[in-house]
Amino acid sequence: MSLWEMSICGGIFITVIVLIRGLFRKQFPGKIFQILWLAAVLRLLLPVAVPWQYSVYSMIQRCMEEISDCGSSENIVQNEMFGNAAAETEAIEEVSLTAESQENDAAVAAQNAWQDAAAFVNKSWQEITRMVKEQPSPIWVCIYLLGAVLFTLYYVLSYYRWHKELQTSLPVENPQIQAWAEALPLRRKVSVRQWEGTATPFTCGVLRPVILLPKSLAEEAPRQLKFVLAHEYMHIRRYDAVKKIVLLFTCCFHWFNPLVWVMCILANRDMELDCDEHVIKRLGRDSRADYAYALLDMEEQRSVFLSWGNSFSKNAMEERVVAIMKGNKKSIAVGILSGVMTVGVIMAFVTSAFAMDKSQKASQVYTDSSETYDVKAEGGRVYVSKGTAGQSAAVNEDVEEQSVYVSKGTAGQSAAVNEDMEEQSAAVEDISSDIAYAIESTVEQYAGAENSENIAYAYDEGDASEGVNGHLDLGLPEEYVSLGVTADLHTGTWEYQGKKVAVFYDKDRWLLTADVSPKDAVYLEVCRDKEGKIEQIKNCSKKEMQNILKKKGLVF
Amino acid sequence: MDVKLFDSELKVMTVLWKEGDATAKHISDVLKEEVGWNMNTTYTLIKRCMKKGAIERSEPNFMCHALISQEEVQKAETQELIDKVYDGSADKLFAALLGRKKLSKQQIDELRKVVGELE
C-alpha cells in the first residue's frame, strides 16, 4: 500500500470512528474508543493490509463493477438497436425496455440519465483508482517530504525546549506527596516535582514518569490534590504519554490529511475521558462532583494569566465535566454490543479489498450462466469455468475424464488442489499457484483495455452474421461464432463442429476450460496473424494443449 | 538594584549565599545532591542569573560570586515565567490544536453550574 492509499483508507476509518463517537460516546465505555483510535493509527502507519472478502473496500469494488457492467451491458443493447442487429434476443429486459422506450420518450430520458449516472460513477471510480495507483510526480514527493520533515522537526525541537525547561523543576517538599509517589504499585519509579512554569498539573516521561505540579498545588496541597494525583497516576498507568507521541508521529507522517489531525484532537480528548472514567471508578461515584469541581478549579488557575477562551475548548471541557457527572456504569450488554461493533468495524475497515476479484467474478458469472447466460461475461474475457461448488480455488485434474476445471472462489491466492493419485502431490501447490498466477496475469493484461472496446469490436463484426445457428450468443465474441464456435445457453459449454470444447485458448485474449466428457471433447487453439486476425482454429490433442499452456505458465 | 529571580534561579543563589563564592562545578554538585539537577541544568541557570546581573563569574574554574544579597532579591512573578515559556514556545500551535486554550472565568462558572445541576 502506498502512503496515499494508507492515508485515504485511514481517513475513511477516522470518519467512521467520528460518527460512532458522535452517536455512542456516552453509551460506550471509553476503552472502546481507545481501541478504535489504535486501529486507526495502525491503519495509517502499517503499509500492509489483510485482504478480506467482506472488507468495505471489497464491497465498494464489487459495487463499482456492478455499475460498470450495468453501464456496458446497456450500451450493448443500445448498439444493437441502432446497429440494426437482431433484436430478438430473448430474456433481456433492457431490450424490451428500450423497445418500449421508442414510444415513450420519458423512459428513454430516464434510461439515458441512468446510463449517464452509471457511466459517470464508473468513470470517476476509475479515475480515483488510477490516481491512487499512479506514481506521484517528484514535485509532490518533495513537498510531502519537506512537510513531513518540518512537522517532525517542529515537534522534536519543541519537545527539546520543554524538556530543557522542565529540567529546572524542583522536587516537591510535601512529605505526603512523596509518600504517595513511593507507595504507587508500579514498576516504574514515579517522581513528583513542582514547576513554576505551569498552572495545571501534567505528566511527562514514559520510563521514568514525572508528575509536574504547579507551585501552589505542591505547597498548599489543597483538597484538589487527591484528584489531581489520581488523574495523573491513571495517565502513567495507561501509558498515555506513549499514545500521545505515536499520535503526533502519525500527524507528522500524514500531515497533509486533515482527518488525521482531527483524530489527534479527538483521541487526546478521549484519553482524558477514559482517564476520568477510571479515576471515578477508583475513587467511587460519590466523589464525581468533587472531581469535576477540582478540574474546573485547575482550569481557573490557568485562566489567571490568559483569560480568553474559545467555545472549542469550552466544549471539550464541558464534554469532560458532563461525562464525569453523567457517566453511569456500563451494563454488560452494552459492553458486549460495543465490543462486537468495534470488532466488526475494525475488520471491515482495516482490511483491504480482496485481491484477484476479477477472476473471481468471472467464475461467479459462469456459475450464474447455468440459469442465465449473462451479458456480463462479455466484460471479463478470461473465462474460468467453475467445476465443483467448492469455495476455495480448487484445481481438479482427472486423468480418466481428461478434463480440467479451475474454479475460483473466495479464498483468493490460497488454492486447494485435488489431483489424481497418479500425480505427485508435491507438485500440487505449484500447480495451483501457477494457475492462480496465470489467471491473474491474464486478467492484468486485459485490465487496461476498456470493456466497451472489446464489445464494440465483437459487435461491429457481428452486424452481418447472426451466429451460426441463427442465434446471437451474447457471451461469445462474434469472432469465434463466425468460425463455428457456439455456446450452449443453458450449460455454458462451448461447442465446435459438434463436439464439446474442453479447452479453448486464444493467446492473450481468451482462456476457457470446461469440465466435459472426454469422448467428444476438443482442444482448440486460435491462431492469429500479425494483425490479430484469426487464421484458423487449430484442433489439437490434449497433450499439445498441455504443452501450449505449460509454456504460458498455465498447467492443467 | 532590582533583580527578579525564579524559584530555580533562587536555588542557585541560595548555594552561593550559604557557601560563599563557589565554582560552577561545586554548585552543580551541591544541587545535584539536593534537587537532582544535572550539570547542564545548573549551568543554564547560572547563565540566566549572570544575564540578570545576580552572579558574576571569574576565571579560573568558573568561580561564581553573588552580586546581590538575599535581602535585595525579589521573587519574580510566576506569570513572567509562564509567559516566557508559553510565548516563544513552538508548542502553541499544538496547544491550540488540542483545545488547550484557557477558558474564561465566565465559561468556568457556567461549567460549575452544569456540575451543580447534574449533582
Interface residues (C-beta under 8 A of the other chain):
Chain A: Y154 Y155 L157 S158 R161 W162 K164 E165 Q167 T168 S169 L170 P171 E196 G197 T198 A199 K215 L248 W261 C264 I265 N268 R269 R288 A289 A292 Y293 L296 E299 E300 R302 S303 V304 F305 L306 S307 W308 G309 N310 F312 S313 K314 N315 A316 M317 E318 V321 V322 M325 K326
Chain B: F6 D7 S8 K11 V35 G36 W37 N38 N40 T41 T44 L45 T78 Q79 L81 I82 D83 V85 Y86 S89 A90 D91 L93 F94 L97 L98 G99 R100 K101 K102 L103 S104 K105 Q107 I108 E110 L111 R112 V114 V115 L118 E119
